[in-house]
Amino acid sequence: MKSNLFRVTLQQLYTLFTTNKINTNPAYQRDYVADTLKDWRENFIASIFKGNRIIPNIYAKCEDLEVATDESSRFQPITDKGLLSLSEIIDGQQRLKTIVAFLDDEFRLNNCVVIDYEKQTEYDISGMNWTEVVANFDNLEDYFLNYELNVAATYTDNLTEIFEMFFALNNLNQMTAQEKRNSIDTCIAGYVRNTARLNDNWKTNHYPIHDLFVRNQKSLKSEYTNLTFKKMAQDEMLAKLVSLVNGVGFEKGVGANVLDNLYKNKMYKNTFSLDKKVNKLLDKLYIMLQDKQYKKKINLGVILNLSIITLYLQNEKSIRVKNWHQVMDWFMSTHQRLSIVSDKQRLLGIEETNYHQKTRLASDSKGLEIRRQYLLNELDSCKGLVGVDTERVLNDKDFFELWLKADDGKGNKVCQTDDCSKTLRFDEAVKGHIKAHSEGGKTTPENTIVVCSECNKPRD
């Protein structure tokens, strides 16, 4: 990797941007979010007019090795050749796009008084946009457009080095966990970035953006959910869905460490074999959400619950879905009902149902399993399905209630035999008879305890 530092005017940067000569939103970067930081962007532009701040370097990918290695041009104004060699903003997107937005009259300045110390003159441009500044103080036009920033032109034919540079420049700048993951140059990261946001390639693989992730380009809000996709939130949502399809989500949860390890999985460094399975899930979610009937109620917790039950229905051989829209209606009705605290519960001091609390807070495997089982317990009431064994579902519902009560006081569900107390997930729990079936014991909730598979083995 080779870098050279040049002085570049705002006019040159604006021309580069407006003629689409440079990519300002590469795969590893977040979207433009400074438009939501009103004070920051107004103060940033004011600092240029006032000349009272040293603005950090902008880093740009350069396609010409000679430009990046010519020592004689270091710290000099960039040449036309050098300017045209810049192909991608590595770091500085928020600054560059804010300059462009101001020159395009997209916002006005707040309180801003520019002092010309040589002429002992003040220019009050408070409340003005760019056009009004030029109309009232034409001398400020040349000053602003000719203002120079330092741009580091960086040449490399190794994309991973660019990702690493971006990470190094931003790691101390409050990057979200997902922004850090997206600066990893692996196939799984490429799949998530492009499917959720970019509609682009990762090396030789093309991953088109999925319809589920279409968003309003101005507000950045999702078209089909109540999510605002900023700071790569849509990428994180997809990463969590990938973990569910992969199975690791059900084993270890969908927390930050789990997703980090998923991205570091050597199996997905150069290939991502789960793309078709994940896209199959996304297709079903899109079918259920595309009419936007429940848009305002679809947050991340709800999306995860809907995905959990959708995966179950896709994989369960004894069930056939005849109408996904009816499944969606059933899901939302059930989700809302399970979230309502009854009068009886309120009298007991319960302010939030277990299901609602797990939906809101729990990203660990236990929380996901509880959320799934609450929904499975109600599956027999879904009219969009064919072939549901209602007796089996009801039996599981009764057993789930017993499993919830098999608590050791620390939130763990445990085997209820006297000499065991092994921690059990619901899918590991076994229905054990208190009075053996061979001795006339009935298969009822009253005669059933939660045990592990070892304790359920016949004893000599």
C-alpha positions as CSV (number, residue, x, y, z in Angstrom):
1,M,0.0,0.0,0.0
2,K,1.3,3.4,-1.0
3,S,0.0,6.9,0.0
4,N,0.6,10.4,-1.0
5,L,-0.8,13.6,0.5
6,F,-2.3,16.4,-1.7
7,R,-4.1,19.7,-1.2
8,V,-7.5,19.6,-2.9
9,T,-10.0,22.4,-3.1
10,L,-13.7,22.1,-2.1
11,Q,-14.6,23.0,-5.7
12,Q,-12.5,20.0,-7.0
13,L,-14.1,17.7,-4.5
14,Y,-17.6,18.9,-5.4
15,T,-17.0,18.4,-9.1
16,L,-15.6,14.9,-8.4
17,F,-18.8,14.1,-6.5
18,T,-21.4,15.6,-8.8
19,T,-19.9,14.0,-11.9
20,N,-20.0,10.5,-10.3
21,K,-16.2,10.2,-10.7
22,I,-15.7,8.9,-7.1
23,N,-17.5,6.3,-5.0
24,T,-18.5,7.9,-1.7
25,N,-20.3,5.0,-0.2
26,P,-18.1,1.9,-0.5
27,A,-19.1,-1.5,1.0
28,Y,-17.4,-1.1,4.3
29,Q,-18.8,2.4,5.1
30,R,-22.0,3.4,6.8
31,D,-24.6,5.5,5.0
32,Y,-24.6,9.3,5.2
33,V,-25.9,10.1,8.7
34,A,-24.7,13.7,9.2
35,D,-28.0,14.9,7.9
36,T,-29.5,13.8,11.2
37,L,-26.8,15.7,13.1
38,K,-28.0,19.2,12.5
39,D,-25.6,21.0,14.9
40,W,-22.6,19.0,13.7
41,R,-22.9,19.7,10.0
42,E,-23.8,23.4,10.5
43,N,-20.7,23.8,12.8
44,F,-18.6,21.9,10.3
45,I,-19.4,24.3,7.5
46,A,-19.1,27.3,9.8
47,S,-15.6,26.1,10.8
48,I,-14.5,26.3,7.1
49,F,-15.8,29.8,6.7
50,K,-14.2,30.9,10.0
51,G,-11.0,29.0,9.4
52,N,-10.8,28.1,13.1
53,R,-10.5,24.3,12.9
54,I,-8.0,22.0,11.4
55,I,-10.1,19.5,9.5
56,P,-8.7,15.9,9.5
57,N,-7.4,14.3,6.3
58,I,-9.7,12.7,3.8
59,Y,-8.5,9.3,2.7
60,A,-9.2,8.2,-0.9
61,K,-8.4,5.1,-2.9
62,C,-6.1,6.0,-5.9
63,E,-5.9,3.9,-9.1
64,D,-2.6,5.3,-10.3
65,L,0.6,4.0,-8.6
66,E,2.7,6.9,-9.9
67,V,0.3,9.5,-8.3
68,A,0.6,7.7,-4.9
69,T,4.4,7.4,-5.0
70,D,5.6,10.7,-6.5
71,E,7.5,12.3,-3.6
72,S,7.9,15.6,-5.4
73,S,4.2,16.2,-5.4
74,R,3.6,15.6,-1.7
75,F,1.8,18.4,0.1
76,Q,1.3,20.1,-3.3
77,P,-2.1,21.1,-5.0
78,I,-3.4,18.0,-6.7
79,T,-3.0,17.8,-10.5
80,D,-5.9,16.9,-12.9
81,K,-4.3,13.5,-13.3
82,G,-4.1,13.0,-9.6
83,L,-7.7,14.1,-9.2
84,L,-9.1,11.7,-11.8
85,S,-7.1,8.9,-10.2
86,L,-9.2,9.1,-7.0
87,S,-11.9,6.4,-7.2
88,E,-13.3,5.9,-3.7
89,I,-13.6,7.7,-0.4
90,I,-12.0,5.4,2.3
91,D,-12.6,7.9,5.2
92,G,-14.3,11.3,5.1
93,Q,-17.6,10.5,3.5
94,Q,-19.6,12.5,6.2
95,R,-17.4,15.6,5.7
96,L,-17.5,15.4,1.9
97,K,-21.2,14.8,1.6
98,T,-21.9,17.7,4.1
99,I,-19.9,20.1,1.9
100,V,-21.9,18.9,-1.2
101,A,-25.2,19.2,0.7
102,F,-24.4,22.8,1.7
103,L,-23.4,23.8,-1.9
104,D,-26.7,22.2,-3.1
105,D,-28.7,24.4,-0.7
106,E,-29.9,21.4,1.4
107,F,-29.5,23.2,4.7
108,R,-28.9,26.6,6.3
109,L,-26.3,27.8,8.7
110,N,-27.1,28.5,12.3
111,N,-25.3,31.4,14.0
112,C,-22.2,32.1,11.9
113,V,-20.2,35.4,11.9
114,V,-17.1,35.4,9.7
115,I,-14.3,37.8,10.7
116,D,-11.9,39.1,8.1
117,Y,-9.0,40.2,10.3
118,E,-7.1,41.9,7.5
119,K,-10.0,44.1,6.5
120,Q,-11.3,44.3,10.0
121,T,-14.8,43.3,8.7
122,E,-17.5,41.0,9.8
123,Y,-19.8,39.0,7.6
124,D,-22.9,37.7,9.3
125,I,-24.1,34.7,7.3
126,S,-26.4,33.3,10.1
127,G,-29.4,31.5,8.8
128,M,-28.2,31.6,5.1
129,N,-27.9,28.8,2.6
130,W,-25.1,28.7,0.0
131,T,-27.0,30.7,-2.6
132,E,-27.8,33.5,-0.1
133,V,-24.2,33.6,1.1
134,V,-23.0,34.1,-2.5
135,A,-25.7,36.7,-3.2
136,N,-24.8,38.8,-0.1
137,F,-21.1,38.3,0.1
138,D,-19.6,37.3,-3.2
139,N,-16.0,37.4,-1.8
140,L,-16.9,34.5,0.4
141,E,-17.8,32.3,-2.6
142,D,-14.2,32.2,-3.9
143,Y,-12.9,31.8,-0.3
144,F,-15.1,28.7,0.3
145,L,-14.7,27.0,-3.0
146,N,-10.9,27.5,-3.0
147,Y,-10.6,26.2,0.6
148,E,-8.2,23.3,0.7
149,L,-8.4,20.0,2.5
150,N,-5.6,17.4,2.7
151,V,-6.5,14.2,0.8
152,A,-4.4,11.1,1.2
153,A,-4.4,9.2,-2.1
154,T,-3.8,5.6,-1.4
155,Y,-2.9,2.9,-3.9
156,T,-3.3,-0.8,-3.4
157,D,-4.5,-3.8,-5.4
158,N,-5.4,-5.6,-2.2
159,L,-9.0,-4.8,-1.1
160,T,-8.4,-6.2,2.3
161,E,-5.8,-3.5,3.0
162,I,-8.4,-0.9,2.3
163,F,-10.8,-2.5,4.7
164,E,-8.1,-2.6,7.4
165,M,-7.2,1.0,6.8
166,F,-10.9,2.1,7.2
167,F,-11.1,0.0,10.4
168,A,-7.9,1.5,11.8
169,L,-9.0,5.0,11.1
170,N,-12.5,4.5,12.7
171,N,-12.0,2.0,15.4
172,L,-11.8,4.7,18.1
173,N,-14.7,6.6,16.6
174,Q,-17.6,4.8,18.2
175,M,-18.1,2.4,15.3
176,T,-21.1,0.1,15.9
177,A,-20.4,-3.6,16.2
178,Q,-21.9,-4.2,12.7
179,E,-19.8,-1.5,11.1
180,K,-16.7,-3.3,12.5
181,R,-17.9,-6.6,11.1
182,N,-18.5,-5.0,7.7
183,S,-14.9,-3.9,7.5
184,I,-13.9,-7.6,7.3
185,D,-13.2,-8.8,3.8
186,T,-15.0,-12.2,3.8
187,C,-17.7,-13.7,1.7
188,I,-20.3,-13.7,4.5
189,A,-19.6,-10.0,5.1
190,G,-19.9,-9.4,1.3
191,Y,-23.2,-11.3,1.2
192,V,-24.7,-9.4,4.1
193,R,-23.5,-5.9,2.9
194,N,-24.9,-6.4,-0.6
195,T,-28.1,-8.3,0.2
196,A,-29.1,-5.8,2.9
197,R,-27.8,-2.5,1.4
198,L,-25.5,-2.3,-1.6
199,N,-26.8,-4.5,-4.4
200,D,-23.3,-5.2,-5.6
201,N,-20.6,-7.9,-6.0
202,W,-18.2,-9.6,-3.6
203,K,-15.3,-10.6,-5.9
204,T,-17.0,-12.9,-8.5
205,N,-20.2,-13.4,-6.5
206,H,-23.2,-11.1,-7.2
207,Y,-25.6,-10.5,-4.3
208,P,-28.5,-8.3,-5.3
209,I,-30.3,-6.4,-2.6
210,H,-33.4,-8.2,-1.4
211,D,-36.8,-6.6,-1.7
212,L,-37.2,-6.9,2.0
213,F,-34.5,-4.3,2.6
214,V,-35.8,-1.6,0.2
215,R,-35.9,1.8,2.0
216,N,-36.7,5.4,1.6
217,Q,-33.6,7.0,0.3
218,K,-34.2,10.3,2.0
219,S,-35.2,9.1,5.5
220,L,-33.4,5.8,5.3
221,K,-36.4,4.1,6.9
222,S,-37.4,0.7,5.8
223,E,-40.4,0.4,3.4
224,Y,-41.8,-2.7,5.1
225,T,-40.8,-2.4,8.8
226,N,-40.6,0.2,11.6
227,L,-36.9,0.2,11.4
228,T,-34.6,3.1,10.5
229,F,-31.7,1.6,8.6
230,K,-28.8,3.8,9.8
231,K,-25.4,2.8,10.9
232,M,-25.8,-0.5,9.1
233,A,-28.7,-1.6,11.2
234,Q,-30.2,-3.5,8.2
235,D,-26.9,-5.4,7.9
236,E,-27.1,-6.4,11.6
237,M,-30.6,-7.5,11.2
238,L,-29.6,-9.8,8.3
239,A,-26.6,-11.1,10.2
240,K,-28.9,-12.2,13.0
241,L,-31.2,-14.0,10.5
242,V,-28.1,-15.7,9.0
243,S,-27.2,-16.9,12.5
244,L,-30.7,-18.4,12.9
245,V,-30.5,-20.2,9.5
246,N,-26.9,-21.4,10.4
247,G,-28.3,-22.8,13.7
248,V,-25.7,-21.0,15.9
249,G,-28.3,-18.5,16.9
250,F,-30.4,-21.2,18.5
251,E,-27.4,-22.7,20.2
252,K,-25.7,-19.5,21.4
253,G,-28.0,-16.6,20.7
254,V,-27.7,-13.6,18.4
255,G,-25.6,-11.4,20.5
256,A,-22.5,-9.4,19.3
257,N,-19.9,-12.1,20.2
258,V,-21.9,-14.8,18.3
259,L,-22.2,-12.6,15.2
260,D,-18.5,-11.7,15.4
261,N,-17.5,-15.3,15.5
262,L,-19.9,-16.1,12.7
263,Y,-18.0,-13.5,10.5
264,K,-14.7,-15.0,11.5
265,N,-15.8,-18.6,10.6
266,K,-13.2,-19.9,8.2
267,M,-15.9,-21.8,6.4
268,Y,-17.4,-18.4,5.1
269,K,-14.1,-16.6,4.3
270,N,-14.2,-17.3,0.6
271,T,-17.6,-18.9,0.0
272,F,-21.0,-18.6,1.6
273,S,-23.1,-21.7,1.1
274,L,-26.1,-20.6,3.1
275,D,-27.2,-17.7,0.7
276,K,-30.0,-19.7,-0.9
277,K,-31.4,-20.8,2.5
278,V,-31.2,-17.3,3.9
279,N,-32.8,-15.8,0.8
280,K,-35.7,-18.4,1.1
281,L,-36.4,-17.0,4.6
282,L,-36.2,-13.4,3.3
283,D,-38.6,-14.3,0.5
284,K,-41.2,-15.6,3.0
285,L,-40.8,-12.5,5.2
286,Y,-41.3,-10.3,2.2
287,I,-44.5,-12.1,1.2
288,M,-45.9,-11.5,4.7
289,L,-44.7,-7.9,5.1
290,Q,-45.1,-6.4,1.6
291,D,-48.7,-5.2,2.1
292,K,-47.3,-3.0,5.0
293,Q,-50.4,-3.8,7.1
294,Y,-48.4,-4.3,10.2
295,K,-45.4,-2.0,9.3
296,K,-45.6,0.2,12.4
297,K,-45.4,-2.8,14.7
298,I,-42.5,-4.6,13.1
299,N,-39.4,-3.8,15.1
300,L,-36.3,-6.0,15.4
301,G,-37.6,-8.2,18.2
302,V,-40.8,-8.9,16.2
303,I,-38.8,-9.6,13.0
304,L,-36.7,-12.2,15.0
305,N,-39.8,-13.9,16.4
306,L,-41.5,-14.0,12.9
307,S,-38.3,-15.4,11.5
308,I,-38.0,-18.1,14.2
309,I,-41.6,-19.4,13.5
310,T,-41.1,-19.0,9.7
311,L,-38.0,-21.2,9.8
312,Y,-39.9,-23.8,11.9
313,L,-42.7,-23.9,9.3
314,Q,-40.3,-24.2,6.5
315,N,-38.4,-27.1,8.1
316,E,-41.3,-29.0,9.8
317,K,-42.2,-31.9,7.5
318,S,-45.6,-32.6,9.2
319,I,-46.9,-29.0,8.4
320,R,-47.7,-27.4,5.1
321,V,-48.3,-23.7,4.8
322,K,-51.3,-23.0,2.5
323,N,-51.4,-19.2,3.0
324,W,-48.5,-17.1,4.3
325,H,-50.7,-14.1,4.7
326,Q,-52.9,-16.0,7.2
327,V,-49.8,-17.1,9.0
328,M,-48.9,-13.4,9.3
329,D,-52.3,-12.5,10.6
330,W,-52.1,-15.3,13.1
331,F,-48.6,-14.3,14.2
332,M,-49.4,-10.7,14.9
333,S,-52.6,-11.6,16.7
334,T,-50.8,-14.1,18.8
335,H,-47.8,-11.8,19.4
336,Q,-50.1,-9.1,20.7
337,R,-52.1,-11.4,22.9
338,L,-49.0,-12.9,24.4
339,S,-47.7,-9.4,25.2
340,I,-50.8,-8.3,27.1
341,V,-50.7,-8.5,30.9
342,S,-53.9,-9.9,32.3
343,D,-55.8,-8.3,35.2
344,K,-54.9,-11.4,37.3
345,Q,-51.2,-10.8,36.5
346,R,-51.4,-7.2,37.4
347,L,-52.9,-8.0,40.8
348,L,-49.8,-10.2,41.3
349,G,-47.5,-7.3,40.5
350,I,-46.6,-8.5,37.1
351,E,-46.0,-5.6,34.7
352,E,-44.7,-7.4,31.6
353,T,-45.4,-10.9,30.3
354,N,-42.5,-13.3,30.0
355,Y,-42.9,-13.5,26.3
356,H,-42.9,-9.7,25.8
357,Q,-39.8,-9.4,28.1
358,K,-37.9,-12.0,26.1
359,T,-38.9,-10.4,22.9
360,R,-37.7,-7.0,24.1
361,L,-34.5,-8.0,25.8
362,A,-33.4,-11.6,25.3
363,S,-30.9,-12.3,22.5
364,D,-29.4,-15.4,24.2
365,S,-30.3,-19.0,23.2
366,K,-32.6,-19.5,26.2
367,G,-34.6,-16.3,25.4
368,L,-34.9,-17.3,21.7
369,E,-36.1,-20.8,22.7
370,I,-38.7,-19.4,25.1
371,R,-40.0,-17.0,22.4
372,R,-40.3,-19.8,19.9
373,Q,-42.0,-22.2,22.2
374,Y,-44.6,-19.6,23.2
375,L,-45.5,-19.3,19.5
376,L,-45.4,-23.0,18.9
377,N,-47.9,-23.5,21.7
378,E,-50.4,-21.5,19.8
379,L,-49.8,-22.9,16.4
380,D,-52.9,-25.1,16.3
381,S,-55.0,-21.9,16.1
382,C,-53.3,-20.8,12.8
383,K,-55.7,-21.1,9.9
384,G,-53.0,-20.8,7.3
385,L,-51.6,-24.3,7.9
386,V,-52.5,-27.9,6.9
387,G,-51.6,-31.0,8.8
388,V,-50.9,-29.6,12.3
389,D,-51.2,-32.3,14.9
390,T,-53.1,-30.3,17.5
391,E,-52.8,-33.0,20.2
392,R,-49.0,-32.9,19.9
393,V,-48.9,-29.1,20.1
394,L,-51.2,-29.1,23.1
395,N,-49.0,-31.7,24.8
396,D,-46.0,-29.6,24.1
397,K,-47.8,-26.5,25.5
398,D,-48.5,-28.3,28.8
399,F,-44.9,-29.5,29.0
400,F,-43.6,-26.0,28.2
401,E,-45.5,-24.7,31.2
402,L,-43.8,-27.4,33.4
403,W,-40.4,-26.5,31.9
404,L,-40.9,-22.8,32.8
405,K,-41.6,-23.8,36.4
406,A,-38.5,-26.1,36.6
407,D,-36.4,-23.1,37.6
408,D,-33.4,-23.2,40.0
409,G,-34.0,-19.6,41.1
410,K,-31.2,-18.3,38.9
411,G,-33.2,-18.3,35.6
412,N,-31.9,-21.8,34.6
413,K,-34.4,-24.6,33.8
414,V,-33.1,-27.8,35.3
415,C,-33.7,-31.5,35.5
416,Q,-36.0,-32.2,38.4
417,T,-34.6,-35.5,39.6
418,D,-33.2,-35.2,43.1
419,D,-29.6,-36.0,42.3
420,C,-29.2,-34.2,39.0
421,S,-30.3,-30.5,38.5
422,K,-28.6,-30.4,35.0
423,T,-29.4,-27.2,33.1
424,L,-31.8,-27.9,30.2
425,R,-32.9,-26.0,27.1
426,F,-36.5,-26.8,26.2
427,D,-35.4,-28.8,23.2
428,E,-33.2,-31.0,25.5
429,A,-35.9,-31.5,28.1
430,V,-37.7,-34.9,28.4
431,K,-41.1,-35.7,29.7
432,G,-40.6,-38.0,32.7
433,H,-43.4,-39.8,34.6
434,I,-43.6,-39.3,38.4
435,K,-45.4,-42.6,38.7
436,A,-44.2,-44.9,36.0
437,H,-46.5,-45.7,33.1
438,S,-45.9,-49.4,33.7
439,E,-47.3,-48.9,37.2
440,G,-50.4,-47.2,36.0
441,G,-49.1,-43.7,35.9
442,K,-51.1,-41.4,33.6
443,T,-49.6,-39.0,31.0
444,T,-50.9,-35.8,32.5
445,P,-49.3,-32.6,33.6
446,E,-49.7,-33.6,37.3
447,N,-47.8,-36.9,36.7
448,T,-45.0,-35.3,34.6
449,I,-41.7,-33.8,35.5
450,V,-38.9,-32.2,33.5
451,V,-35.9,-34.5,33.2
452,C,-32.8,-34.9,31.1
453,S,-32.3,-37.7,28.7
454,E,-29.8,-39.5,31.1
455,C,-32.2,-39.5,34.0
456,N,-35.0,-40.7,31.8
457,K,-33.1,-44.0,30.9
458,P,-34.5,-47.2,32.5
459,R,-32.6,-48.1,35.7
460,D,-31.7,-51.6,36.7
